Each structure stands twice: as C-alpha cells, then as structure tokens.
Amino acid sequence: MADRNKGTFAFSANFEVKMQALLDPRGGVTNKSELINKETFPYDGDTIYMKEGMMVTVSSEQSVYMLVSLENILASDYSGWKRIDAGAAEQVEVVDNLTSTSATSALSANQGKVLMGYIDALHGKVSSIYTPKGSKAFAELPTEGNNIGDVYNITDAFTLDGKPYPAGTNVAWTGTAWDALGGWVDFSNYYTKEEVNGIESNLRSYVGEQVQSVVGELNTTNQNLNTLSGKVSANEGKLSSLEATVGTINLTLTGNPEVEGDGGVIGRLEAAETANTEQNTRLTNLEKLVSGGEAGEGGTTLLEMVNTNTANIATLTEAHNQTVQRVQILMGNAETAGSVDYKIAQAFKWVDVE
C-alpha cells in the first residue's frame, strides 16, 4: 500500500453531480472501438493519460473493460483491455461446459439462461435472413403481416422508387417497405451480336471506300504536284531570262557603272530636266523683260520701247506722207518733161537733168 498514489486534493464531502455524464469522461465510452482510439483519452504526443487498472464502461454492450496494459492500450486485438463484468464470466462458463466431455458438465440454471439468451439473439439473426415467399404480381404484394427478409419473385414489370424493373425481379421486406434485390436486365434496346457484326462489316466497307477515295485523291494531288513541278521547272528558264532582261533594263535606266559618264536614261532625263529648268528660267526672265515684269536699261521695258518706237515711226510716216502730198501739189507731175514741176525737180535734182 506504500506505493499508492494518495492524490493531491483531500475532500471531506461527497460530490453531488448534477449532469447526465461521468465526472471523469475517461470512465465511459459508447462503442468498444473507442477503447483503442487515441482521441478517446487525453494525451500529449505519445503520452496517454490512463493508468493500468482503470475501468471503462461500454454502453452499447452494457459491459465493463479494465485497462490491463498501457503499452497495448491501442492494440487492434484489444490485448490491452480485459472485460470484467458478470456477462463475460457467464460466457466463459457456458463455452467451457459446452465444450466439455465430462458427464458432470450439465448446465446450471444460470448458465441455461445465458445460453438461451444467446440462442434468442442467434434466432433474431437467423430470422433476418431472406425467406422465399413465392411469386406475385407487384400490385399483389402484401403491406401488412410481413417479416423482415420475406422475399417475393415479381411476375410482371414494375416501377419502384422511380426505377423500372423487369419481370423476374426479387423484392424483400425491410420492415417498412419492399426493396428490389435485382432482376433481369432488359437488353431489348441493345444490339445483338449479329447486328454488331453487320455494323462492323458495313463500317469496314465504308471505311474501305473512304480509304480508296482518299487514296485516289492523294494520287490525283500527286499528279497535280508533278505537273506543277514541271511547270515550275519550265518557268525557271523564263525567270532566268527575265532576270537578264531586268538587268539590261536596269543598265539602260541607271547606266553602266563601268562606263564613265554613262548615267543611263535616268541620268539623261535628269540632265534634260535640269536644262529644261534653266530654259524655263531664261524664258521667264525674257517674258518678264518683254511684258514689263522687270525694267530694262533706263527704267523702260522692252515692250514699252517697242510701243514708243512704233508710235514715233507712225508719226514720222504720217509727216512724210503729208510732205510728199504737199510737194506733189506744188510741183504737179514732176515726171512731165518741160513742166515747171519737172524743172523744179531737176533743180533739186529730184530727177535726172537731160
């Protein structure tokens, strides 16, 4: 007793726990599987805060288990735990008596009760196995007085839970409703083997025709390519000739760089354009000079001088004509020999003196 842990806190009164739960949650679980689940108990890392000898109740089994090995607390074979309630002892005794060959191994009244309990439980299990009840139309299935596991073969096609089932489907009573266990699969909408073979044959024929068509198109394309290749080869010579012609044209236009002063047509055109520009300049200057755009010597344009001289000549011509007329009036006909006019004319040596 000296190694007993006396605890840290001493209480001089009882606890009156007013909650529907254990004061120490470690003392009870719902299912046996929780005994080997690390999350069931408080822990830090690998340290589980349990002690060997602690007892845990399993409510679903109405049983009690004691931790016998902290090292194996999480072992899947429950080797860290041992069931210690009365039910476990009775089960062991029943099994021992059932397997004994001794004449003195008769079952006690208590053991008989335990065995009957197991038989009743087994009967409950067996009673849930499917029980064939015959064949019926789906509409004739009973809705009352059925046992779980009753099975009927349905003789007609039907719909259950929105799903269609063919005739020959088996249904079982679940306790509240009928459940379809399966049935014949309706292959009426599927192709038969012969139909599939026919489709395959037609497909092969179609594919073969398409392949032949594609091969023919490829051959035609190949011929067209060969023809095009010939045309390209034939045009290569023309292209070479055209390149030579273009070279000649370039020489004509730009001139031969190896010949000094040969500027070609472009050079001559540029020279002509320059000369034309100079000629246009001279013509423009002459036009200005003639039209008066620019004054000549003395501030008088050429046109003004021509116009002035023309007027002077006209004036002189008019005066000359008037003088001639006056002389003719005075002298009369100077061409008549012996006349006064003629003599005057001779005196002024206008006519030859005889």
C-alpha positions as CSV (number, residue, x, y, z in Angstrom):
1,M,0.0,0.0,0.0
2,A,3.0,2.2,0.4
3,D,3.2,2.9,-3.3
4,R,-0.4,4.0,-3.6
5,N,-0.8,7.5,-5.0
6,K,-2.7,9.3,-2.3
7,G,-3.7,12.1,-4.5
8,T,-3.2,15.8,-4.4
9,F,-6.5,17.1,-3.0
10,A,-8.4,15.8,0.0
11,F,-12.3,16.1,0.1
12,S,-14.3,15.8,3.3
13,A,-17.6,15.6,1.5
14,N,-19.3,13.7,-1.4
15,F,-19.9,15.2,-4.9
16,E,-23.5,15.7,-6.0
17,V,-23.0,15.8,-9.7
18,K,-26.0,17.4,-11.5
19,M,-25.3,16.4,-15.1
20,Q,-26.1,13.3,-17.1
21,A,-22.4,12.5,-17.7
22,L,-19.5,10.9,-16.0
23,L,-17.5,13.1,-13.6
24,D,-14.3,11.7,-15.3
25,P,-15.1,11.3,-19.1
26,R,-12.4,8.6,-19.3
27,G,-14.7,6.2,-17.4
28,G,-17.1,5.5,-20.2
29,V,-17.5,5.2,-24.0
30,T,-20.3,4.4,-26.3
31,N,-18.7,1.7,-28.5
32,K,-16.0,-0.8,-27.8
33,S,-13.9,0.5,-30.8
34,E,-13.4,3.8,-28.9
35,L,-11.2,1.9,-26.4
36,I,-8.4,1.6,-28.9
37,N,-8.9,5.1,-30.4
38,K,-6.2,7.5,-29.1
39,E,-8.6,10.5,-29.5
40,T,-10.9,9.0,-26.8
41,F,-8.4,9.8,-24.0
42,P,-6.4,12.9,-23.1
43,Y,-2.9,12.8,-24.5
44,D,0.2,14.8,-25.3
45,G,2.3,13.4,-28.1
46,D,2.8,9.7,-27.4
47,T,1.8,10.0,-23.7
48,I,-1.8,8.8,-23.0
49,Y,-3.1,9.9,-19.6
50,M,-4.5,6.5,-18.5
51,K,-3.4,4.0,-15.8
52,E,-3.5,0.3,-15.8
53,G,-6.4,-0.9,-13.6
54,M,-8.7,1.9,-14.7
55,M,-12.1,0.6,-15.8
56,V,-14.2,1.9,-18.7
57,T,-17.8,1.1,-19.3
58,V,-19.1,0.4,-22.9
59,S,-22.7,1.5,-23.0
60,S,-23.6,-0.3,-26.3
61,E,-22.6,-3.6,-24.8
62,Q,-23.6,-2.8,-21.2
63,S,-20.1,-4.1,-20.3
64,V,-17.0,-3.1,-18.3
65,Y,-13.4,-3.2,-19.5
66,M,-10.3,-2.8,-17.5
67,L,-7.0,-1.5,-18.8
68,V,-4.5,-4.3,-18.2
69,S,-1.6,-3.0,-20.4
70,L,-1.0,0.7,-21.0
71,E,1.6,-0.3,-23.6
72,N,-1.1,-2.1,-25.6
73,I,-3.9,0.3,-25.0
74,L,-4.4,1.0,-28.7
75,A,-3.8,-2.6,-30.0
76,S,-6.4,-3.6,-32.6
77,D,-6.8,-7.0,-30.9
78,Y,-7.9,-5.3,-27.6
79,S,-5.0,-7.1,-25.8
80,G,-4.6,-4.1,-23.6
81,W,-8.1,-4.5,-22.3
82,K,-10.0,-7.2,-20.4
83,R,-13.7,-7.5,-20.0
84,I,-14.5,-8.0,-16.3
85,D,-18.3,-7.7,-15.9
86,A,-20.5,-10.8,-15.0
87,G,-21.6,-11.3,-18.5
88,A,-18.1,-12.1,-19.5
89,A,-17.7,-14.7,-16.8
90,E,-21.0,-16.4,-17.8
91,Q,-19.9,-16.6,-21.4
92,V,-16.7,-18.3,-20.4
93,E,-18.5,-20.8,-18.2
94,V,-21.1,-21.6,-20.9
95,V,-18.4,-22.1,-23.5
96,D,-16.4,-24.3,-21.1
97,N,-19.4,-26.5,-20.3
98,L,-20.5,-26.8,-24.0
99,T,-17.0,-28.0,-25.0
100,S,-16.5,-30.4,-22.0
101,T,-17.0,-34.1,-22.5
102,S,-17.4,-34.8,-18.8
103,A,-20.7,-36.3,-17.6
104,T,-20.8,-33.8,-14.7
105,S,-20.8,-30.8,-17.1
106,A,-24.5,-30.2,-17.0
107,L,-25.6,-26.7,-17.5
108,S,-26.6,-24.7,-14.4
109,A,-29.9,-22.8,-14.4
110,N,-28.0,-19.6,-14.7
111,Q,-25.9,-20.9,-17.5
112,G,-29.0,-22.1,-19.2
113,K,-30.5,-18.6,-19.1
114,V,-27.3,-17.2,-20.6
115,L,-27.3,-19.9,-23.3
116,M,-31.0,-19.2,-24.1
117,G,-30.1,-15.5,-24.4
118,Y,-27.5,-16.4,-27.0
119,I,-30.0,-18.7,-28.8
120,D,-32.6,-15.9,-28.9
121,A,-30.0,-13.5,-30.2
122,L,-29.0,-16.1,-32.8
123,H,-32.6,-16.7,-33.7
124,G,-33.0,-13.0,-34.3
125,K,-30.0,-13.0,-36.6
126,V,-31.3,-16.1,-38.4
127,S,-34.8,-14.6,-38.7
128,S,-33.4,-11.7,-40.6
129,I,-32.1,-14.0,-43.4
130,Y,-34.2,-13.9,-46.6
131,T,-37.2,-16.1,-46.6
132,P,-38.7,-17.1,-50.0
133,K,-42.5,-16.5,-50.1
134,G,-43.3,-17.4,-53.7
135,S,-44.3,-15.3,-56.8
136,K,-46.7,-12.5,-57.1
137,A,-47.6,-9.6,-59.3
138,F,-46.1,-6.4,-57.9
139,A,-49.6,-4.9,-57.2
140,E,-50.5,-8.0,-55.1
141,L,-47.6,-7.6,-52.6
142,P,-48.9,-7.5,-49.0
143,T,-48.2,-4.4,-47.0
144,E,-49.1,-5.9,-43.6
145,G,-48.1,-9.1,-41.7
146,N,-44.7,-9.3,-43.4
147,N,-41.5,-10.3,-41.6
148,I,-38.1,-8.8,-42.3
149,G,-36.5,-10.8,-45.0
150,D,-39.6,-12.0,-46.7
151,V,-38.8,-12.3,-50.5
152,Y,-41.2,-12.5,-53.4
153,N,-40.5,-13.1,-57.1
154,I,-42.4,-10.4,-59.1
155,T,-44.0,-11.8,-62.2
156,D,-44.5,-8.5,-64.1
157,A,-42.5,-5.4,-64.9
158,F,-42.9,-2.7,-62.2
159,T,-41.5,0.6,-61.0
160,L,-40.1,1.0,-57.5
161,D,-38.7,4.3,-56.1
162,G,-38.9,5.8,-59.6
163,K,-36.8,3.0,-61.1
164,P,-38.1,0.5,-63.7
165,Y,-37.6,-3.3,-63.1
166,P,-38.4,-6.2,-65.4
167,A,-40.4,-9.2,-64.6
168,G,-38.5,-11.8,-62.6
169,T,-37.1,-9.3,-60.1
170,N,-37.0,-10.3,-56.4
171,V,-38.1,-7.9,-53.7
172,A,-37.5,-8.2,-50.0
173,W,-39.4,-6.7,-47.0
174,T,-37.1,-4.3,-45.0
175,G,-39.6,-3.9,-42.1
176,T,-41.2,-0.8,-43.6
177,A,-41.2,-1.2,-47.4
178,W,-40.3,-3.6,-50.3
179,D,-36.8,-3.3,-51.7
180,A,-35.7,-4.6,-55.1
181,L,-32.9,-7.2,-54.9
182,G,-32.2,-7.2,-58.6
183,G,-33.7,-8.7,-61.7
184,W,-33.2,-9.4,-65.3
185,V,-31.5,-6.7,-67.3
186,D,-33.6,-5.6,-70.3
187,F,-31.3,-5.8,-73.4
188,S,-34.1,-5.0,-75.9
189,N,-32.5,-1.7,-76.7
190,Y,-29.1,-3.2,-77.2
191,Y,-27.6,-4.5,-80.5
192,T,-27.4,-8.3,-80.9
193,K,-24.1,-9.9,-81.9
194,E,-25.4,-10.4,-85.5
195,E,-26.3,-6.7,-85.6
196,V,-22.9,-5.7,-84.3
197,N,-21.3,-8.0,-86.9
198,G,-23.4,-6.4,-89.6
199,I,-22.5,-2.9,-88.4
200,E,-18.8,-3.9,-88.3
201,S,-19.0,-5.2,-91.8
202,N,-20.7,-2.1,-93.1
203,L,-18.2,0.0,-91.2
204,R,-15.3,-1.8,-92.7
205,S,-16.8,-1.5,-96.2
206,Y,-17.5,2.2,-95.6
207,V,-14.0,2.8,-94.2
208,G,-12.5,0.8,-97.2
209,E,-14.4,3.0,-99.6
210,Q,-13.3,6.2,-97.8
211,V,-9.7,5.0,-97.8
212,Q,-9.9,4.2,-101.5
213,S,-11.4,7.6,-102.2
214,V,-8.7,9.3,-100.1
215,V,-6.0,7.3,-101.9
216,G,-7.5,8.3,-105.3
217,E,-7.5,12.0,-104.2
218,L,-3.9,11.6,-103.0
219,N,-2.9,10.1,-106.3
220,T,-4.6,13.0,-108.2
221,T,-2.9,15.5,-105.9
222,N,0.4,13.8,-106.5
223,Q,-0.1,14.1,-110.3
224,N,-1.1,17.7,-109.9
225,L,2.0,18.3,-107.9
226,N,4.2,16.6,-110.6
227,T,2.5,18.8,-113.2
228,L,3.1,21.9,-111.2
229,S,6.7,20.8,-110.6
230,G,7.2,20.6,-114.4
231,K,5.7,24.0,-114.9
232,V,7.9,25.4,-112.2
233,S,11.0,23.8,-113.9
234,A,9.9,25.2,-117.3
235,N,9.4,28.7,-115.8
236,E,12.8,28.6,-114.2
237,G,14.4,29.3,-117.6
238,K,11.9,32.1,-118.2
239,L,12.7,33.5,-114.8
240,S,16.4,33.5,-115.7
241,S,15.7,35.2,-119.0
242,L,13.5,37.7,-117.2
243,E,16.2,38.4,-114.7
244,A,18.7,39.1,-117.5
245,T,16.2,41.4,-119.2
246,V,15.6,43.2,-115.9
247,G,19.4,43.5,-115.6
248,T,19.6,45.0,-119.1
249,I,16.7,47.4,-118.3
250,N,18.4,48.4,-115.1
251,L,21.6,49.2,-117.0
252,T,19.6,51.2,-119.6
253,L,17.9,53.1,-116.9
254,T,20.7,53.7,-114.5
255,G,23.7,53.4,-116.8
256,N,26.7,51.1,-116.9
257,P,28.8,51.9,-113.8
258,E,31.9,50.6,-115.6
259,V,31.5,53.4,-118.3
260,E,32.4,56.8,-117.1
261,G,29.7,59.4,-117.6
262,D,27.0,56.8,-118.5
263,G,24.1,57.9,-116.4
264,G,21.6,55.9,-118.4
265,V,18.1,57.1,-119.3
266,I,17.5,58.3,-115.7
267,G,20.7,60.4,-115.9
268,R,19.8,61.8,-119.3
269,L,16.3,62.6,-118.1
270,E,17.8,64.4,-115.1
271,A,20.1,66.4,-117.3
272,A,17.2,67.2,-119.6
273,E,15.1,68.2,-116.7
274,T,18.0,70.5,-115.5
275,A,18.3,72.0,-118.9
276,N,14.6,72.5,-119.2
277,T,14.6,74.2,-115.9
278,E,17.3,76.6,-117.0
279,Q,15.4,77.2,-120.3
280,N,12.3,77.9,-118.3
281,T,14.2,80.3,-116.2
282,R,15.5,82.2,-119.3
283,L,12.0,82.2,-120.9
284,T,10.6,83.5,-117.6
285,N,13.2,86.3,-117.5
286,L,12.6,87.1,-121.2
287,E,8.9,87.2,-120.6
288,K,9.4,89.5,-117.7
289,L,11.6,91.7,-119.8
290,V,9.1,91.8,-122.6
291,S,6.0,92.1,-120.5
292,G,7.4,94.6,-118.1
293,G,7.9,92.3,-115.3
294,E,11.4,93.7,-114.9
295,A,12.6,97.1,-116.2
296,G,15.4,97.3,-118.8
297,E,18.0,100.0,-119.2
298,G,16.7,103.4,-118.3
299,G,13.8,102.0,-116.5
300,T,11.9,101.2,-119.7
301,T,10.8,97.7,-120.6
302,L,11.4,96.3,-124.0
303,L,7.7,96.3,-124.7
304,E,7.5,100.0,-123.7
305,M,10.4,100.8,-126.0
306,V,8.8,98.9,-128.9
307,N,5.5,100.6,-128.4
308,T,7.2,104.0,-128.2
309,N,9.2,103.5,-131.4
310,T,6.1,102.2,-133.1
311,A,4.3,105.4,-132.3
312,N,7.3,107.6,-133.4
313,I,7.5,105.7,-136.7
314,A,3.8,106.2,-137.3
315,T,4.2,109.9,-136.6
316,L,7.2,110.2,-139.0
317,T,5.4,108.2,-141.6
318,E,2.4,110.5,-141.4
319,A,4.6,113.6,-141.7
320,H,6.4,112.2,-144.6
321,N,3.2,111.4,-146.4
322,Q,1.9,114.9,-145.8
323,T,5.2,116.4,-147.2
324,V,5.0,114.2,-150.2
325,Q,1.5,115.3,-150.8
326,R,2.4,119.0,-150.5
327,V,5.3,118.6,-152.9
328,Q,3.1,116.8,-155.3
329,I,0.5,119.6,-155.0
330,L,3.1,122.3,-155.6
331,M,5.0,120.6,-158.4
332,G,2.3,118.8,-160.0
333,N,3.5,116.0,-162.1
334,A,7.2,116.1,-161.9
335,E,7.5,113.3,-164.4
336,T,6.4,115.6,-167.3
337,A,9.4,117.0,-169.0
338,G,9.5,120.8,-169.6
339,S,6.9,121.4,-167.0
340,V,7.5,123.7,-164.1
341,D,7.4,120.8,-161.8
342,Y,9.8,118.9,-163.8
343,K,12.2,121.9,-163.9
344,I,12.0,122.3,-160.1
345,A,12.5,118.7,-159.8
346,Q,15.6,119.0,-162.0
347,A,16.8,122.0,-159.9
348,F,16.6,120.0,-156.7
349,K,17.9,117.0,-158.6
350,W,14.9,115.0,-157.9
351,V,15.0,113.8,-161.5
352,D,17.9,113.4,-163.8
353,V,18.6,116.5,-165.9
354,E,18.7,115.8,-169.6
